[in-house]
Amino acid sequence: MNLRTRLPLVFTLVSSVIPILVAQGGDFDFEDWVFPEYSWKEADFQNRFLGRFGVNGYTEPQMDVENYYFYEGAMALIENRPAAIGYLRSGMDVLDESGIEASAALHFVLGSLLYDEGEMQAAIEQYARAIRKHPSFLRAYANLGFTLMEVDESEKALPVLLKAVELGANESQIWGLIGRIYTGKELYESGLTAYRNATVFNPENNAWRFGILQCLIALDRFDEAITMADEVLAFDRRNPANWVNRAGLLIHLERSDEAIVDLQVAHELGGMTFDSCLSMAILQFNKGIYGEVAVTLAEAVDLAKDADEFDRWLDITEALANAGQSERTIALLPAIERRAGNLEVKLDSSKIDRIRVAYDLQIEAFDEALAILESLIDLDPVDGELHLKRARALIGLERPGEAIIAFQIAATFEETAYRANYEYARMEFTRGDISSGLRLLRTAYSINPSETLRSYIRELESHEENQ
């Protein structure tokens, strides 16, 4: 049984005498992270972008008297953007009819006014005209690139933003947008460089650190990524998503104790989610603190929203039941059934039946367990776990002949072969057949060697030789 959390790692249910959930560093799915609202429009940049309708005569195209006349008229109407836009357009028509070329600066101002009014395509056209008339117009490149990003034209925006950098732009915003484009193209080294430049020019913006994290993770540089996650927290410790994200990295680095602490902090800050609860439950399960697992699963119940989440909850609950905690898991079922009913979500009845089987076996209600198992095996005859439990039920009902057949079937499946041979051997010892039991233990040892089992076999061999 494989379980995957919404944090970027894979947890696998590994079978032994008692199954445990093991956190492993598998493929890192960054999309599963809790993204902040991607605030790539920095407030100061936004103010400059929308507020600087003026023109710097030292670095930008200058205006002759005729152009400046219409520029001043537009500035006089600046509080009424539509009127200013209409005035500039009319003025540029007048200049054209008079044989005077409208300045690139007027196209720039008109583009900024149009952007402010949400007329993106028209703004793009005006910025492009400004650049054609004045090819070294730095701010026109910056604003054009920014506006292209607004309309999801990142491929067109990249060369424009790079040209702005070439012309001397050192805006955090521009570098950050370049990083975002490179990351979207899966050019993570280039993205990393761009995001780091963005952070230099605005160290307060955690969005760029988040970009650095994304690139480091994609490049499998997890030790560096955890350092950057620490920086993210240093600038924003009240955001629970930052704690959840660092927990994901810590789990990947097999630092589960620290990950539990980070998830606890996230929950205390009000950031408890269904995914964070299930991640916490798996970490607690691995540490064997089953009572805490049950508490965490109970907290997750009211956060479940769809069939996939209910299925994942049931999978972990079944694992807890199989670990000998069936009384706790049975107590959880009414709440999940009520929650599913309220949301009109149909629960997987077979998963609930598996939890009930674990409980029936624990309280020695073997007839009830066997009846459910027969139905489950009819639905899924190639599930070795079901055949193994059926053997246990049959032993409880003192039907060893049928139990042997169930053990033999369970032994044909890789995930239950070790336990089937081991438990079958224990049954044979109970029946007094030491030779048969030893043969089965040796088979179990060949599947999963361990010094403990080897010592047990030697002790039994010595006992048999002395008989």
Protein Blocks (a to p, Z undefined) as FASTA:
>chain_A
ZZddfbdcdddddddfbdcdddddddddfklpccddddfbcfklmmmmmmmmbccfklmc
cddfklmmmmmmmmmmmmmmmlmmmmmmmmmmmmmmnopacdfklmmmmmmmmmmnopak
lmmmmmmmmmmmmmmlmklmmmmmmmmmmnopaklmmmmmmmmmmnopacfklmmmmmmm
mmmnopaklmmmmmmmmmmmomklmklmmmmmmmmmmnopaklmmmmmmmmmmmomkbmk
lmmmmmmmmmmnopaklmmmmmmmmmmnopacfklmmmmmmmmmmnopaklmmmmmmmmm
mmpcbfklmmmmmmmmmmmmmnopammmmmmmmmmmmmmmmnopacdfklmmmmmmmmmm
mnopaklmmmmmmmmmmmmmmbmklmmmmmmmmmmnopaklmmmmmmmmmmpmklmmmmm
mmmmmmmmmnopaklmmmmmmmmmmmmgcfklmmmmmmmmmmmmmZZ
